[in-house]
Amino acid sequence: MSSNTPVTSQPNREDIPWWRIPQVVFVPALLLLGVLATSTMVVISIMDQDPVLDKEVYERELRAAQVLRGQARTDALMAAQPANQARNHSASPLVPVVPGEK
């Protein structure tokens, strides 16, 4: 006995709603993930801003550190280093020589 209608095991692509196709849902999900990650980074960067340092205070502390001698001077100069200089020389055992000083 044969019938004229073909038997299909899967429904046609036209019958499946778009949200049931994983590849189609993947694109908006990635876009939403990007927006969420960007928003999170903006909030973190706004809430955890580094303080702006006063140049006069830094220069005053540097002059006071240069007057000291021995280990106290080394400790004071290391504490007065700018962040990028301290980071780049964190493994160095010596404090770089201050320009104009011998």
Secondary structure, 3 states (H helix, E strand, C coil): CCCCCCCCCCCCHHHCCHHHCHHHHHHHHHHHHHHHHHHHHHHHHHHCCCCCCCHHHHHHHHHHHHHCCHHHHHHHHHHCCCHHHHHHCCCCCCCCCCCCCC
